[in-house]
Amino acid sequence: MRSRGWALSFPTDDILEVDPADFRVSLESVGRYFGGSRYRITDRSRGRIEAGIQDARALVTPMAVFAVHAVERTGASGAIRLESGVALDLPCCGDPAGARWLSAGVA
């Protein structure tokens, strides 16, 4: 993988892999999402919600990767250099001055 001309490589011990099986979906959370906080699940809606959850699971395989990287130094305008040697330009994300760690996640 390449970004802005720098080769990206990360030590495997810096990466936390999340098993998609760890994500749980409850009938109540789906009901609240679609019907609001006062929504009450009925016998009729329970079957439809259960079927919808099963349909959604057949369509997607959730995956997430999260990593924390030590910062070697920071520069002006969002420039960060990680101890691994990766240099990043992070636009519009605040002032990185004094940052000791950078976390990244992809889902």
C-alpha positions as CSV (number, residue, x, y, z in Angstrom):
1,M,0.0,0.0,0.0
2,R,1.4,3.4,-0.9
3,S,0.3,6.9,0.1
4,R,1.7,10.2,-1.1
5,G,4.8,8.5,-2.2
6,W,5.7,6.9,1.1
7,A,5.6,3.1,1.6
8,L,3.4,2.2,4.5
9,S,4.3,-0.7,6.6
10,F,3.2,-1.4,10.2
11,P,4.6,-4.0,12.6
12,T,2.0,-6.6,13.3
13,D,2.3,-6.1,17.1
14,D,0.9,-2.5,16.6
15,I,-2.3,-3.8,15.0
16,L,-5.4,-4.9,16.9
17,E,-7.7,-7.0,14.7
18,V,-11.4,-7.2,15.6
19,D,-13.3,-10.3,14.9
20,P,-16.6,-9.5,13.1
21,A,-18.3,-12.2,15.2
22,D,-17.8,-9.9,18.2
23,F,-20.4,-7.4,16.9
24,R,-23.8,-8.1,18.2
25,V,-27.1,-6.6,17.0
26,S,-30.1,-6.6,19.4
27,L,-33.7,-6.3,18.3
28,E,-34.1,-3.4,20.8
29,S,-31.3,-1.4,19.2
30,V,-32.7,-1.9,15.7
31,G,-36.2,-0.9,16.9
32,R,-34.9,2.2,18.6
33,Y,-32.9,3.2,15.6
34,F,-35.9,2.9,13.2
35,G,-38.7,3.9,15.6
36,G,-37.1,6.2,18.1
37,S,-36.5,5.9,21.9
38,R,-40.2,5.2,22.7
39,Y,-40.6,2.4,20.1
40,R,-41.9,-0.8,21.5
41,I,-41.4,-4.1,19.7
42,T,-44.6,-6.1,19.0
43,D,-44.8,-9.7,18.0
44,R,-45.4,-8.7,14.4
45,S,-42.5,-6.3,14.3
46,R,-40.2,-8.7,16.1
47,G,-40.3,-11.1,13.1
48,R,-39.7,-8.4,10.6
49,I,-36.7,-7.1,12.6
50,E,-35.2,-10.5,13.0
51,A,-35.6,-11.2,9.2
52,G,-34.0,-7.8,8.5
53,I,-31.0,-8.5,10.7
54,Q,-30.5,-11.9,9.0
55,D,-30.7,-10.2,5.6
56,A,-28.2,-7.6,6.6
57,R,-25.7,-10.2,7.9
58,A,-25.9,-12.0,4.5
59,L,-25.0,-8.8,2.7
60,V,-22.1,-7.5,4.8
61,T,-19.0,-8.8,6.6
62,P,-18.0,-6.1,9.1
63,M,-14.3,-5.7,9.6
64,A,-12.3,-3.2,11.6
65,V,-8.7,-2.5,12.2
66,F,-7.4,-0.1,14.8
67,A,-3.7,0.8,15.5
68,V,-1.8,3.1,17.7
69,H,1.6,4.5,16.6
70,A,4.3,6.3,18.5
71,V,5.0,9.8,17.1
72,E,8.6,10.8,16.5
73,R,8.0,14.5,15.9
74,T,5.4,16.9,14.7
75,G,5.6,19.9,12.4
76,A,3.6,22.8,11.2
77,S,0.2,22.4,9.5
78,G,-0.5,18.9,10.6
79,A,2.8,17.3,9.6
80,I,3.6,14.2,11.7
81,R,6.4,11.7,11.5
82,L,5.9,8.3,13.2
83,E,8.7,6.3,14.8
84,S,8.1,3.7,12.1
85,G,9.3,6.3,9.6
86,V,5.9,7.1,8.0
87,A,5.4,10.8,7.4
88,L,1.8,12.1,7.3
89,D,0.1,15.4,6.4
90,L,-3.1,15.6,8.4
91,P,-5.2,18.4,7.1
92,C,-7.8,20.1,9.3
93,C,-7.5,17.8,12.2
94,G,-6.3,20.3,14.8
95,D,-2.8,21.2,16.0
96,P,-0.6,18.0,16.4
97,A,2.1,19.9,18.3
98,G,3.2,17.8,21.3
99,A,1.3,14.7,20.2
100,R,3.0,11.5,21.4
101,W,0.6,8.9,19.8
102,L,-1.5,8.7,16.7
103,S,-4.4,6.3,16.5
104,A,-6.0,5.1,13.3
105,G,-9.0,3.1,12.5
106,V,-10.5,1.6,9.4
107,A,-13.9,0.0,9.4
